[in-house]
Amino acid sequence: MSDFTPTAGSVTMFTTTWCGYCRRLKSQMEREGIGFTEVDIERLPEAADVVMSLNGGNQTVPTVIFPDGSAATNPSIAQVKARLA
């Protein structure tokens, strides 16, 4: 498995192209100046496996990984900012 852990001050966000919650969080992070790497789980099966391992077998997106290796499923922008603080 590849390491999807982001660098300090940024996050890795697992998404799909059709996920409205993903688009919303992406635009909020862009507005707040939070760096992120977007990974489409439908294009990268390895990423889908990571998401399923974090969400009890479900491909729930957005799933966000933080620099400390922790993860959150469908976090609010406030939760993302707090975890990066």
Phi and psi restraints in degrees (range 20) as a CNS / XPLOR table:
assign (resid 1 and name C) (resid 2 and name N)
       (resid 2 and name CA) (resid 2 and name C) 1.0 -72.3 20.0 2
assign (resid 2 and name N) (resid 2 and name CA)
       (resid 2 and name C) (resid 3 and name N) 1.0 158.8 20.0 2
assign (resid 2 and name C) (resid 3 and name N)
       (resid 3 and name CA) (resid 3 and name C) 1.0 -90.8 20.0 2
assign (resid 3 and name N) (resid 3 and name CA)
       (resid 3 and name C) (resid 4 and name N) 1.0 113.5 20.0 2
assign (resid 3 and name C) (resid 4 and name N)
       (resid 4 and name CA) (resid 4 and name C) 1.0 -96.3 20.0 2
assign (resid 4 and name N) (resid 4 and name CA)
       (resid 4 and name C) (resid 5 and name N) 1.0 9.2 20.0 2
assign (resid 4 and name C) (resid 5 and name N)
       (resid 5 and name CA) (resid 5 and name C) 1.0 -68.8 20.0 2
assign (resid 5 and name N) (resid 5 and name CA)
       (resid 5 and name C) (resid 6 and name N) 1.0 125.9 20.0 2
assign (resid 5 and name C) (resid 6 and name N)
       (resid 6 and name CA) (resid 6 and name C) 1.0 -78.4 20.0 2
assign (resid 6 and name N) (resid 6 and name CA)
       (resid 6 and name C) (resid 7 and name N) 1.0 168.4 20.0 2
assign (resid 6 and name C) (resid 7 and name N)
       (resid 7 and name CA) (resid 7 and name C) 1.0 -77.2 20.0 2
assign (resid 7 and name N) (resid 7 and name CA)
       (resid 7 and name C) (resid 8 and name N) 1.0 164.2 20.0 2
assign (resid 7 and name C) (resid 8 and name N)
       (resid 8 and name CA) (resid 8 and name C) 1.0 -53.6 20.0 2
assign (resid 8 and name N) (resid 8 and name CA)
       (resid 8 and name C) (resid 9 and name N) 1.0 136.2 20.0 2
assign (resid 8 and name C) (resid 9 and name N)
       (resid 9 and name CA) (resid 9 and name C) 1.0 84.0 20.0 2
assign (resid 9 and name N) (resid 9 and name CA)
       (resid 9 and name C) (resid 10 and name N) 1.0 1.0 20.0 2
assign (resid 9 and name C) (resid 10 and name N)
       (resid 10 and name CA) (resid 10 and name C) 1.0 -133.3 20.0 2
assign (resid 10 and name N) (resid 10 and name CA)
       (resid 10 and name C) (resid 11 and name N) 1.0 174.4 20.0 2
assign (resid 10 and name C) (resid 11 and name N)
       (resid 11 and name CA) (resid 11 and name C) 1.0 -134.5 20.0 2
assign (resid 11 and name N) (resid 11 and name CA)
       (resid 11 and name C) (resid 12 and name N) 1.0 161.7 20.0 2
assign (resid 11 and name C) (resid 12 and name N)
       (resid 12 and name CA) (resid 12 and name C) 1.0 -106.4 20.0 2
assign (resid 12 and name N) (resid 12 and name CA)
       (resid 12 and name C) (resid 13 and name N) 1.0 127.4 20.0 2
assign (resid 12 and name C) (resid 13 and name N)
       (resid 13 and name CA) (resid 13 and name C) 1.0 -118.0 20.0 2
assign (resid 13 and name N) (resid 13 and name CA)
       (resid 13 and name C) (resid 14 and name N) 1.0 119.0 20.0 2
assign (resid 13 and name C) (resid 14 and name N)
       (resid 14 and name CA) (resid 14 and name C) 1.0 -86.6 20.0 2
assign (resid 14 and name N) (resid 14 and name CA)
       (resid 14 and name C) (resid 15 and name N) 1.0 130.6 20.0 2
assign (resid 14 and name C) (resid 15 and name N)
       (resid 15 and name CA) (resid 15 and name C) 1.0 -140.3 20.0 2
assign (resid 15 and name N) (resid 15 and name CA)
       (resid 15 and name C) (resid 16 and name N) 1.0 177.0 20.0 2
assign (resid 15 and name C) (resid 16 and name N)
       (resid 16 and name CA) (resid 16 and name C) 1.0 -131.0 20.0 2
assign (resid 16 and name N) (resid 16 and name CA)
       (resid 16 and name C) (resid 17 and name N) 1.0 163.5 20.0 2
assign (resid 16 and name C) (resid 17 and name N)
       (resid 17 and name CA) (resid 17 and name C) 1.0 -69.4 20.0 2
assign (resid 17 and name N) (resid 17 and name CA)
       (resid 17 and name C) (resid 18 and name N) 1.0 -25.8 20.0 2
assign (resid 17 and name C) (resid 18 and name N)
       (resid 18 and name CA) (resid 18 and name C) 1.0 -98.8 20.0 2
assign (resid 18 and name N) (resid 18 and name CA)
       (resid 18 and name C) (resid 19 and name N) 1.0 3.8 20.0 2
assign (resid 18 and name C) (resid 19 and name N)
       (resid 19 and name CA) (resid 19 and name C) 1.0 -83.8 20.0 2
assign (resid 19 and name N) (resid 19 and name CA)
       (resid 19 and name C) (resid 20 and name N) 1.0 111.7 20.0 2
assign (resid 19 and name C) (resid 20 and name N)
       (resid 20 and name CA) (resid 20 and name C) 1.0 -65.1 20.0 2
assign (resid 20 and name N) (resid 20 and name CA)
       (resid 20 and name C) (resid 21 and name N) 1.0 -38.2 20.0 2
assign (resid 20 and name C) (resid 21 and name N)
       (resid 21 and name CA) (resid 21 and name C) 1.0 -64.1 20.0 2
assign (resid 21 and name N) (resid 21 and name CA)
       (resid 21 and name C) (resid 22 and name N) 1.0 -35.5 20.0 2
assign (resid 21 and name C) (resid 22 and name N)
       (resid 22 and name CA) (resid 22 and name C) 1.0 -64.5 20.0 2
assign (resid 22 and name N) (resid 22 and name CA)
       (resid 22 and name C) (resid 23 and name N) 1.0 -46.5 20.0 2
assign (resid 22 and name C) (resid 23 and name N)
       (resid 23 and name CA) (resid 23 and name C) 1.0 -61.1 20.0 2
assign (resid 23 and name N) (resid 23 and name CA)
       (resid 23 and name C) (resid 24 and name N) 1.0 -41.4 20.0 2
assign (resid 23 and name C) (resid 24 and name N)
       (resid 24 and name CA) (resid 24 and name C) 1.0 -63.8 20.0 2
assign (resid 24 and name N) (resid 24 and name CA)
       (resid 24 and name C) (resid 25 and name N) 1.0 -48.7 20.0 2
assign (resid 24 and name C) (resid 25 and name N)
       (resid 25 and name CA) (resid 25 and name C) 1.0 -64.0 20.0 2
assign (resid 25 and name N) (resid 25 and name CA)
       (resid 25 and name C) (resid 26 and name N) 1.0 -39.6 20.0 2
assign (resid 25 and name C) (resid 26 and name N)
       (resid 26 and name CA) (resid 26 and name C) 1.0 -59.5 20.0 2
assign (resid 26 and name N) (resid 26 and name CA)
       (resid 26 and name C) (resid 27 and name N) 1.0 -47.3 20.0 2
assign (resid 26 and name C) (resid 27 and name N)
       (resid 27 and name CA) (resid 27 and name C) 1.0 -66.6 20.0 2
assign (resid 27 and name N) (resid 27 and name CA)
       (resid 27 and name C) (resid 28 and name N) 1.0 -35.6 20.0 2
assign (resid 27 and name C) (resid 28 and name N)
       (resid 28 and name CA) (resid 28 and name C) 1.0 -67.0 20.0 2
assign (resid 28 and name N) (resid 28 and name CA)
       (resid 28 and name C) (resid 29 and name N) 1.0 -41.5 20.0 2
assign (resid 28 and name C) (resid 29 and name N)
       (resid 29 and name CA) (resid 29 and name C) 1.0 -66.8 20.0 2
assign (resid 29 and name N) (resid 29 and name CA)
       (resid 29 and name C) (resid 30 and name N) 1.0 -38.8 20.0 2
assign (resid 29 and name C) (resid 30 and name N)
       (resid 30 and name CA) (resid 30 and name C) 1.0 -60.7 20.0 2
assign (resid 30 and name N) (resid 30 and name CA)
       (resid 30 and name C) (resid 31 and name N) 1.0 -43.6 20.0 2
assign (resid 30 and name C) (resid 31 and name N)
       (resid 31 and name CA) (resid 31 and name C) 1.0 -64.0 20.0 2
assign (resid 31 and name N) (resid 31 and name CA)
       (resid 31 and name C) (resid 32 and name N) 1.0 -35.6 20.0 2
assign (resid 31 and name C) (resid 32 and name N)
       (resid 32 and name CA) (resid 32 and name C) 1.0 -85.5 20.0 2
assign (resid 32 and name N) (resid 32 and name CA)
       (resid 32 and name C) (resid 33 and name N) 1.0 -4.3 20.0 2
assign (resid 32 and name C) (resid 33 and name N)
       (resid 33 and name CA) (resid 33 and name C) 1.0 75.5 20.0 2
assign (resid 33 and name N) (resid 33 and name CA)
       (resid 33 and name C) (resid 34 and name N) 1.0 24.6 20.0 2
assign (resid 33 and name C) (resid 34 and name N)
       (resid 34 and name CA) (resid 34 and name C) 1.0 -89.4 20.0 2
assign (resid 34 and name N) (resid 34 and name CA)
       (resid 34 and name C) (resid 35 and name N) 1.0 124.1 20.0 2
assign (resid 34 and name C) (resid 35 and name N)
       (resid 35 and name CA) (resid 35 and name C) 1.0 -73.5 20.0 2
assign (resid 35 and name N) (resid 35 and name CA)
       (resid 35 and name C) (resid 36 and name N) 1.0 142.1 20.0 2
assign (resid 35 and name C) (resid 36 and name N)
       (resid 36 and name CA) (resid 36 and name C) 1.0 -152.6 20.0 2
assign (resid 36 and name N) (resid 36 and name CA)
       (resid 36 and name C) (resid 37 and name N) 1.0 155.2 20.0 2
assign (resid 36 and name C) (resid 37 and name N)
       (resid 37 and name CA) (resid 37 and name C) 1.0 -111.9 20.0 2
assign (resid 37 and name N) (resid 37 and name CA)
       (resid 37 and name C) (resid 38 and name N) 1.0 123.7 20.0 2
assign (resid 37 and name C) (resid 38 and name N)
       (resid 38 and name CA) (resid 38 and name C) 1.0 -95.0 20.0 2
assign (resid 38 and name N) (resid 38 and name CA)
       (resid 38 and name C) (resid 39 and name N) 1.0 130.9 20.0 2
assign (resid 38 and name C) (resid 39 and name N)
       (resid 39 and name CA) (resid 39 and name C) 1.0 -125.3 20.0 2
assign (resid 39 and name N) (resid 39 and name CA)
       (resid 39 and name C) (resid 40 and name N) 1.0 116.2 20.0 2
assign (resid 39 and name C) (resid 40 and name N)
       (resid 40 and name CA) (resid 40 and name C) 1.0 -82.5 20.0 2
assign (resid 40 and name N) (resid 40 and name CA)
       (resid 40 and name C) (resid 41 and name N) 1.0 113.6 20.0 2
assign (resid 40 and name C) (resid 41 and name N)
       (resid 41 and name CA) (resid 41 and name C) 1.0 -70.8 20.0 2
assign (resid 41 and name N) (resid 41 and name CA)
       (resid 41 and name C) (resid 42 and name N) 1.0 -16.5 20.0 2
assign (resid 41 and name C) (resid 42 and name N)
       (resid 42 and name CA) (resid 42 and name C) 1.0 -81.1 20.0 2
assign (resid 42 and name N) (resid 42 and name CA)
       (resid 42 and name C) (resid 43 and name N) 1.0 -18.6 20.0 2
assign (resid 42 and name C) (resid 43 and name N)
       (resid 43 and name CA) (resid 43 and name C) 1.0 -98.4 20.0 2
assign (resid 43 and name N) (resid 43 and name CA)
       (resid 43 and name C) (resid 44 and name N) 1.0 -17.7 20.0 2
assign (resid 43 and name C) (resid 44 and name N)
       (resid 44 and name CA) (resid 44 and name C) 1.0 -131.1 20.0 2
assign (resid 44 and name N) (resid 44 and name CA)
       (resid 44 and name C) (resid 45 and name N) 1.0 93.6 20.0 2
assign (resid 44 and name C) (resid 45 and name N)
       (resid 45 and name CA) (resid 45 and name C) 1.0 -54.7 20.0 2
assign (resid 45 and name N) (resid 45 and name CA)
       (resid 45 and name C) (resid 46 and name N) 1.0 -33.2 20.0 2
assign (resid 45 and name C) (resid 46 and name N)
       (resid 46 and name CA) (resid 46 and name C) 1.0 -60.4 20.0 2
assign (resid 46 and name N) (resid 46 and name CA)
       (resid 46 and name C) (resid 47 and name N) 1.0 -38.2 20.0 2
assign (resid 46 and name C) (resid 47 and name N)
       (resid 47 and name CA) (resid 47 and name C) 1.0 -68.9 20.0 2
assign (resid 47 and name N) (resid 47 and name CA)
       (resid 47 and name C) (resid 48 and name N) 1.0 -38.6 20.0 2
assign (resid 47 and name C) (resid 48 and name N)
       (resid 48 and name CA) (resid 48 and name C) 1.0 -60.9 20.0 2
assign (resid 48 and name N) (resid 48 and name CA)
       (resid 48 and name C) (resid 49 and name N) 1.0 -38.1 20.0 2
assign (resid 48 and name C) (resid 49 and name N)
       (resid 49 and name CA) (resid 49 and name C) 1.0 -63.1 20.0 2
assign (resid 49 and name N) (resid 49 and name CA)
       (resid 49 and name C) (resid 50 and name N) 1.0 -40.1 20.0 2
assign (resid 49 and name C) (resid 50 and name N)
       (resid 50 and name CA) (resid 50 and name C) 1.0 -63.0 20.0 2
assign (resid 50 and name N) (resid 50 and name CA)
       (resid 50 and name C) (resid 51 and name N) 1.0 -47.3 20.0 2
assign (resid 50 and name C) (resid 51 and name N)
       (resid 51 and name CA) (resid 51 and name C) 1.0 -60.5 20.0 2
assign (resid 51 and name N) (resid 51 and name CA)
       (resid 51 and name C) (resid 52 and name N) 1.0 -44.0 20.0 2
assign (resid 51 and name C) (resid 52 and name N)
       (resid 52 and name CA) (resid 52 and name C) 1.0 -63.9 20.0 2
assign (resid 52 and name N) (resid 52 and name CA)
       (resid 52 and name C) (resid 53 and name N) 1.0 -36.3 20.0 2
assign (resid 52 and name C) (resid 53 and name N)
       (resid 53 and name CA) (resid 53 and name C) 1.0 -67.5 20.0 2
assign (resid 53 and name N) (resid 53 and name CA)
       (resid 53 and name C) (resid 54 and name N) 1.0 -27.4 20.0 2
assign (resid 53 and name C) (resid 54 and name N)
       (resid 54 and name CA) (resid 54 and name C) 1.0 -88.2 20.0 2
assign (resid 54 and name N) (resid 54 and name CA)
       (resid 54 and name C) (resid 55 and name N) 1.0 -15.4 20.0 2
assign (resid 54 and name C) (resid 55 and name N)
       (resid 55 and name CA) (resid 55 and name C) 1.0 -127.6 20.0 2
assign (resid 55 and name N) (resid 55 and name CA)
       (resid 55 and name C) (resid 56 and name N) 1.0 40.2 20.0 2
assign (resid 55 and name C) (resid 56 and name N)
       (resid 56 and name CA) (resid 56 and name C) 1.0 57.3 20.0 2
assign (resid 56 and name N) (resid 56 and name CA)
       (resid 56 and name C) (resid 57 and name N) 1.0 35.1 20.0 2
assign (resid 56 and name C) (resid 57 and name N)
       (resid 57 and name CA) (resid 57 and name C) 1.0 91.4 20.0 2
assign (resid 57 and name N) (resid 57 and name CA)
       (resid 57 and name C) (resid 58 and name N) 1.0 -3.0 20.0 2
assign (resid 57 and name C) (resid 58 and name N)
       (resid 58 and name CA) (resid 58 and name C) 1.0 -97.2 20.0 2
assign (resid 58 and name N) (resid 58 and name CA)
       (resid 58 and name C) (resid 59 and name N) 1.0 146.8 20.0 2
assign (resid 58 and name C) (resid 59 and name N)
       (resid 59 and name CA) (resid 59 and name C) 1.0 -92.7 20.0 2
assign (resid 59 and name N) (resid 59 and name CA)
       (resid 59 and name C) (resid 60 and name N) 1.0 62.8 20.0 2
assign (resid 59 and name C) (resid 60 and name N)
       (resid 60 and name CA) (resid 60 and name C) 1.0 -84.7 20.0 2
assign (resid 60 and name N) (resid 60 and name CA)
       (resid 60 and name C) (resid 61 and name N) 1.0 125.1 20.0 2
assign (resid 60 and name C) (resid 61 and name N)
       (resid 61 and name CA) (resid 61 and name C) 1.0 -129.5 20.0 2
assign (resid 61 and name N) (resid 61 and name CA)
       (resid 61 and name C) (resid 62 and name N) 1.0 152.5 20.0 2
assign (resid 61 and name C) (resid 62 and name N)
       (resid 62 and name CA) (resid 62 and name C) 1.0 -75.8 20.0 2
assign (resid 62 and name N) (resid 62 and name CA)
       (resid 62 and name C) (resid 63 and name N) 1.0 137.8 20.0 2
assign (resid 62 and name C) (resid 63 and name N)
       (resid 63 and name CA) (resid 63 and name C) 1.0 -112.9 20.0 2
assign (resid 63 and name N) (resid 63 and name CA)
       (resid 63 and name C) (resid 64 and name N) 1.0 129.8 20.0 2
assign (resid 63 and name C) (resid 64 and name N)
       (resid 64 and name CA) (resid 64 and name C) 1.0 -116.3 20.0 2
assign (resid 64 and name N) (resid 64 and name CA)
       (resid 64 and name C) (resid 65 and name N) 1.0 133.3 20.0 2
assign (resid 64 and name C) (resid 65 and name N)
       (resid 65 and name CA) (resid 65 and name C) 1.0 -108.6 20.0 2
assign (resid 65 and name N) (resid 65 and name CA)
       (resid 65 and name C) (resid 66 and name N) 1.0 134.8 20.0 2
assign (resid 65 and name C) (resid 66 and name N)
       (resid 66 and name CA) (resid 66 and name C) 1.0 -100.7 20.0 2
assign (resid 66 and name N) (resid 66 and name CA)
       (resid 66 and name C) (resid 67 and name N) 1.0 164.5 20.0 2
assign (resid 66 and name C) (resid 67 and name N)
       (resid 67 and name CA) (resid 67 and name C) 1.0 -57.4 20.0 2
assign (resid 67 and name N) (resid 67 and name CA)
       (resid 67 and name C) (resid 68 and name N) 1.0 -27.0 20.0 2
assign (resid 67 and name C) (resid 68 and name N)
       (resid 68 and name CA) (resid 68 and name C) 1.0 -81.6 20.0 2
assign (resid 68 and name N) (resid 68 and name CA)
       (resid 68 and name C) (resid 69 and name N) 1.0 0.6 20.0 2
assign (resid 68 and name C) (resid 69 and name N)
       (resid 69 and name CA) (resid 69 and name C) 1.0 92.3 20.0 2
assign (resid 69 and name N) (resid 69 and name CA)
       (resid 69 and name C) (resid 70 and name N) 1.0 -8.3 20.0 2
assign (resid 69 and name C) (resid 70 and name N)
       (resid 70 and name CA) (resid 70 and name C) 1.0 -76.6 20.0 2
assign (resid 70 and name N) (resid 70 and name CA)
       (resid 70 and name C) (resid 71 and name N) 1.0 166.4 20.0 2
assign (resid 70 and name C) (resid 71 and name N)
       (resid 71 and name CA) (resid 71 and name C) 1.0 -138.1 20.0 2
assign (resid 71 and name N) (resid 71 and name CA)
       (resid 71 and name C) (resid 72 and name N) 1.0 159.3 20.0 2
assign (resid 71 and name C) (resid 72 and name N)
       (resid 72 and name CA) (resid 72 and name C) 1.0 -142.5 20.0 2
assign (resid 72 and name N) (resid 72 and name CA)
       (resid 72 and name C) (resid 73 and name N) 1.0 143.2 20.0 2
assign (resid 72 and name C) (resid 73 and name N)
       (resid 73 and name CA) (resid 73 and name C) 1.0 -103.9 20.0 2
assign (resid 73 and name N) (resid 73 and name CA)
       (resid 73 and name C) (resid 74 and name N) 1.0 125.1 20.0 2
assign (resid 73 and name C) (resid 74 and name N)
       (resid 74 and name CA) (resid 74 and name C) 1.0 49.6 20.0 2
assign (resid 74 and name N) (resid 74 and name CA)
       (resid 74 and name C) (resid 75 and name N) 1.0 52.8 20.0 2
assign (resid 74 and name C) (resid 75 and name N)
       (resid 75 and name CA) (resid 75 and name C) 1.0 -74.8 20.0 2
assign (resid 75 and name N) (resid 75 and name CA)
       (resid 75 and name C) (resid 76 and name N) 1.0 155.6 20.0 2
assign (resid 75 and name C) (resid 76 and name N)
       (resid 76 and name CA) (resid 76 and name C) 1.0 -78.4 20.0 2
assign (resid 76 and name N) (resid 76 and name CA)
       (resid 76 and name C) (resid 77 and name N) 1.0 163.9 20.0 2
assign (resid 76 and name C) (resid 77 and name N)
       (resid 77 and name CA) (resid 77 and name C) 1.0 -62.6 20.0 2
assign (resid 77 and name N) (resid 77 and name CA)
       (resid 77 and name C) (resid 78 and name N) 1.0 -34.1 20.0 2
assign (resid 77 and name C) (resid 78 and name N)
       (resid 78 and name CA) (resid 78 and name C) 1.0 -63.6 20.0 2
assign (resid 78 and name N) (resid 78 and name CA)
       (resid 78 and name C) (resid 79 and name N) 1.0 -39.4 20.0 2
assign (resid 78 and name C) (resid 79 and name N)
       (resid 79 and name CA) (resid 79 and name C) 1.0 -67.1 20.0 2
assign (resid 79 and name N) (resid 79 and name CA)
       (resid 79 and name C) (resid 80 and name N) 1.0 -40.2 20.0 2
assign (resid 79 and name C) (resid 80 and name N)
       (resid 80 and name CA) (resid 80 and name C) 1.0 -62.5 20.0 2
assign (resid 80 and name N) (resid 80 and name CA)
       (resid 80 and name C) (resid 81 and name N) 1.0 -47.7 20.0 2
assign (resid 80 and name C) (resid 81 and name N)
       (resid 81 and name CA) (resid 81 and name C) 1.0 -60.8 20.0 2
assign (resid 81 and name N) (resid 81 and name CA)
       (resid 81 and name C) (resid 82 and name N) 1.0 -41.6 20.0 2
assign (resid 81 and name C) (resid 82 and name N)
       (resid 82 and name CA) (resid 82 and name C) 1.0 -65.1 20.0 2
assign (resid 82 and name N) (resid 82 and name CA)
       (resid 82 and name C) (resid 83 and name N) 1.0 -39.3 20.0 2
assign (resid 82 and name C) (resid 83 and name N)
       (resid 83 and name CA) (resid 83 and name C) 1.0 -71.7 20.0 2
assign (resid 83 and name N) (resid 83 and name CA)
       (resid 83 and name C) (resid 84 and name N) 1.0 -25.4 20.0 2
assign (resid 83 and name C) (resid 84 and name N)
       (resid 84 and name CA) (resid 84 and name C) 1.0 -89.5 20.0 2
assign (resid 84 and name N) (resid 84 and name CA)
       (resid 84 and name C) (resid 85 and name N) 1.0 -12.1 20.0 2
